Amino acid sequence: MAGFFKSLFNKITNRAEIEWDDLEADLIASDLGIHLTTGILDELRALGREVSAEDVVEATRRHLAMRLPADSPPPLPRPDGNPFVILVVGVNGTGKTTSTAKLGRWLKNRGHSVMLAAADTFRAAAVEQLERWGERLDLTVIRGNPNADPSSVCFNAHQKAIASHTRFLICDTAGRIHTRHNLMEELGKIRRTLAKQDASAPHLTLLVVDATTGGNALQQAKEFHKASPLDGLIVTKLDGSGKGGIAVTIQDQLSIPPRFLGTGEEPDAFSIFQKDSFIREIL
């Protein structure tokens, strides 16, 4: 995971004394947001003494631990035997299709049967990408005709998952630009279509956010949450310059928790969110 906080630690360690304005700017640059940054600075100022790099890290750790949720519970098969349906949403470029495949592999490695629905039908490359992942990871992928209605692909895949007693169905939806109202409406249609065969579906809706995009990811979360209530995040690109702070800010402001983390290109570079290890990695 990114070493942003480690570089911040080194920067502070090499200073004779803390410059409050610089520290505030550095914390905000880590995507922690104004609210969380203010809380950290208030705690440090209340110490009433010269502040060290260790003080900054410990205060930041405490505030992250207070705001982040407990470890994510893994999705579990439904007791009635019907598929547990996961809707994966997000804008293009966040790693959405790759994350769909990785999540499928993660569930399969835990002994569950998994089916993927290639519902990003407006982008032929996305369907082909998911099919390549399916072949590589031995996962069944259901596709429709080019430019098919995404909700019909999800309906068809859901029907097949029910008939084959598949435990998990993961629907990879189109990479929507969150300001496009008509595309957001389409998400609502997908949800209604899935509910036709199971009134409780979808059971988990995950937004894929790119840790390198900062505040833009928060805006995406707000817009998607309005269109299709979100249950959690898949935070990607934490292996590069991604700082991870945006996951804290989204949880703090919208109560949408990080559920899974993507830390690289390989299929196994994917894990369920665990609070202590997440904080340890970014600090």
PyMOL commands that set and color helices and strands:
alter all, ss='L'
color gray80, all
select helices_A, chain A and resi 4-13+20-29+33-45+53-67+96-108+124-137+150-163+181-195+211-213+215-227+245-254+275-282
alter helices_A, ss='H'
color red, helices_A
select strands_A, chain A and resi 84-89+114-119+140-142+168-173+204-210+232-236+258-262+270-272
alter strands_A, ss='S'
color yellow, strands_A
deselect
rebuild
show_as cartoon
